[in-house]
Amino acid sequence: MGDHKIAIFINVGTFYYNMYVEKRKVGKNIKYYLVHSYRDNGKVRKIRKYLGGNLAKEGLEKAKNNAKLHILK
């Protein structure tokens, strides 16, 4: 018989994640949070990690990168 090649594909699920920075105004201050949203059994769940208050752009980026590592553990 000829050589027949069979490909088998198994769907193991799809992992999507969404992260964004949320700003909250509290009094005269602005607080920054990194928000990670994901689906768990059909429901959207959110994890918020506090980044700091009244941050400059450079400080915000540094805090965001550190928080990403903690959230994705």
C-alpha positions in Angstrom: 0.0 0.0 0.0 1.0 3.6 -0.4 2.4 5.9 2.3 -0.5 7.6 4.0 0.1 10.4 6.5 -2.5 11.1 9.1 -2.6 14.3 11.1 -4.4 14.4 14.4 -5.2 17.7 16.0 -6.3 18.0 19.6 -7.9 21.2 20.9 -6.5 21.8 24.3 -8.2 25.2 24.8 -7.2 28.7 24.1 -5.7 31.1 26.6 -6.4 34.7 26.2 -5.5 37.4 28.6 -6.1 41.1 28.7 -4.2 43.6 30.9 -4.7 47.3 31.1 -3.9 50.2 33.4 -6.9 51.6 35.4 -6.8 55.1 36.8 -8.9 55.9 39.8 -9.3 59.4 41.2 -9.4 59.5 45.0 -9.7 63.0 46.3 -6.9 65.0 44.7 -4.8 61.9 44.0 -4.8 59.4 41.1 -4.2 55.8 41.9 -3.0 53.3 39.3 -3.9 49.6 39.1 -2.9 46.9 36.6 -6.0 44.9 35.8 -5.9 41.4 34.4 -9.2 40.0 33.2 -9.8 36.4 32.2 -12.6 33.9 31.8 -13.2 31.2 34.4 -16.1 28.8 33.7 -17.8 31.3 31.4 -17.5 34.2 33.9 -15.2 37.2 33.5 -12.8 37.5 36.5 -10.5 40.4 37.3 -7.3 40.6 39.3 -6.2 44.2 40.3 -2.7 44.9 41.4 -2.0 48.4 42.9 0.8 50.1 41.1 1.1 53.4 43.1 -0.3 56.9 43.3 0.5 60.0 41.3 3.2 58.2 39.2 5.2 59.6 36.4 5.3 57.8 33.1 8.6 56.1 33.8 7.5 55.0 37.3 4.3 53.7 35.9 6.0 51.5 33.3 8.4 50.1 35.9 5.6 49.3 38.3 3.5 47.8 35.5 6.3 45.4 34.4 6.8 44.2 38.0 3.1 43.7 38.5 2.8 41.7 35.3 5.3 39.2 36.6 3.3 38.7 39.9 -0.1 38.4 38.2 1.0 35.8 35.6 2.6 33.5 38.2 
